[in-house]
Amino acid sequence: MGLYKEIMEAAEIVRKDDNLDLYKKLLDLSSQALDMQEEISRLREDNRELKKKKDISEKIVRHKLPYVTLEDDSDDLYYCSHCWDSEQILIQLNCANNGCFNCPHCHARGVYDAEKFYDA
């Protein structure tokens, strides 16, 4: 917080010189500097989240059935396409042995393996 510290040091010097108007302006500036630093931190966090979503978005593989996978996922995990499309969150599906799935987040249901489903 270098800017805030510098403003406060200047404000202390002005206060000692008995210049109340300038002192009030410096205090107002210090408040604005803190607000701007908070906004910068929030924007940096938002930027990190957007980059993370973009990176995931580039790895999404869509299928004919209503689920998505990640191209570099060695575990072949299935994720809810509804949750990804509507909220950009990856929710792992609960997959049953009969080829059906359900989403624990949005409660969508469907088939992840048509062969298992029709053989059952």
C-alpha distance (Angstrom), angle and dihedral (degrees) to the residues before:
residue distance angle dihedral
M1 . . .
G2 3.80 . .
L3 3.79 96.3 .
Y4 3.80 93.2 50.6
K5 3.81 91.4 48.3
E6 3.82 92.2 49.9
I7 3.81 92.0 49.3
M8 3.79 91.4 49.7
E9 3.81 91.7 49.6
A10 3.82 89.8 50.7
A11 3.80 90.1 47.5
E12 3.80 91.0 53.3
I13 3.81 90.8 51.6
V14 3.82 91.1 48.9
R15 3.83 91.0 46.9
K16 3.79 90.1 54.4
D17 3.82 89.4 51.6
D18 3.83 89.6 53.7
N19 3.82 96.2 -121.1
L20 3.81 98.9 144.7
D21 3.82 97.4 176.0
L22 3.79 93.3 53.0
Y23 3.80 90.2 43.3
K24 3.84 90.9 54.8
K25 3.80 91.0 48.1
L26 3.80 91.3 51.1
L27 3.80 91.0 49.6
D28 3.80 89.1 50.7
L29 3.80 89.8 49.6
S30 3.80 90.8 50.2
S31 3.79 89.7 52.9
Q32 3.80 90.5 49.6
A33 3.82 90.4 48.2
L34 3.81 90.6 53.7
D35 3.81 90.7 48.8
M36 3.79 90.5 50.3
Q37 3.80 92.0 49.1
E38 3.81 90.2 51.3
E39 3.80 89.9 49.3
I40 3.81 91.1 49.4
S41 3.81 90.2 51.6
R42 3.81 91.3 49.4
L43 3.80 91.8 47.9
R44 3.81 91.4 49.1
E45 3.81 89.8 52.5
D46 3.82 90.9 47.7
N47 3.80 89.1 49.7
R48 3.82 91.3 51.5
E49 3.81 90.5 50.7
L50 3.81 92.5 48.7
K51 3.80 91.7 49.5
K52 3.80 90.0 49.3
K53 3.82 91.7 51.2
K54 3.81 91.0 46.5
D55 3.81 90.9 51.6
I56 3.80 90.7 50.5
S57 3.80 92.0 44.3
E58 3.80 90.2 57.1
K59 3.83 89.8 55.2
I60 3.83 97.1 48.5
V61 3.79 115.1 118.6
R62 3.80 115.6 -163.3
H63 3.78 122.6 -150.6
K64 3.80 135.9 -163.7
L65 3.78 88.3 -110.0
P66 3.84 116.8 68.4
Y67 3.79 100.7 -92.5
V68 3.79 138.3 81.9
T69 3.80 132.8 -141.4
L70 3.79 134.0 -166.6
E71 3.80 116.7 -109.6
D72 3.81 95.3 -135.2
D73 3.82 95.8 42.2
S74 3.79 109.1 120.7
D75 3.82 92.6 -171.9
D76 3.84 95.3 61.8
L77 3.78 93.1 -130.2
Y78 3.79 118.9 -179.3
Y79 3.81 120.9 -137.2
C80 3.79 131.7 -166.4
S81 3.81 110.6 -96.4
H82 3.82 90.7 -160.7
C83 3.82 93.2 56.4
W84 3.79 91.3 45.7
D85 3.82 93.8 48.0
S86 3.79 95.8 44.5
E87 3.82 103.7 34.1
Q88 3.83 106.3 11.6
I89 3.80 91.1 -123.0
L90 3.78 125.7 129.6
I91 3.79 110.6 -130.9
Q92 3.78 115.0 -178.3
L93 3.79 112.1 -129.7
N94 3.79 124.0 -125.3
C95 3.80 102.0 -123.3
A96 3.81 121.8 -160.5
N97 3.81 125.8 -153.8
N98 3.82 90.7 -111.6
G99 3.84 91.4 68.2
C100 3.81 95.9 -100.8
F101 3.80 128.3 120.2
N102 3.77 139.4 -167.8
C103 3.78 130.3 -163.2
P104 3.81 115.4 -126.1
H105 3.81 90.6 -153.9
C106 3.82 107.1 46.2
H107 3.82 97.2 12.0
A108 3.81 93.2 -126.2
R109 3.79 113.6 161.5
G110 3.75 131.0 -157.9
V111 3.78 148.2 125.3
Y112 3.79 122.6 -71.8
D113 3.81 96.6 175.3
A114 3.81 115.4 34.3
E115 3.81 93.5 -172.9
K116 3.82 92.6 56.8
F117 3.78 90.6 43.5
Y118 3.81 96.2 52.1
D119 3.82 93.6 40.5
A120 3.81 91.6 54.6
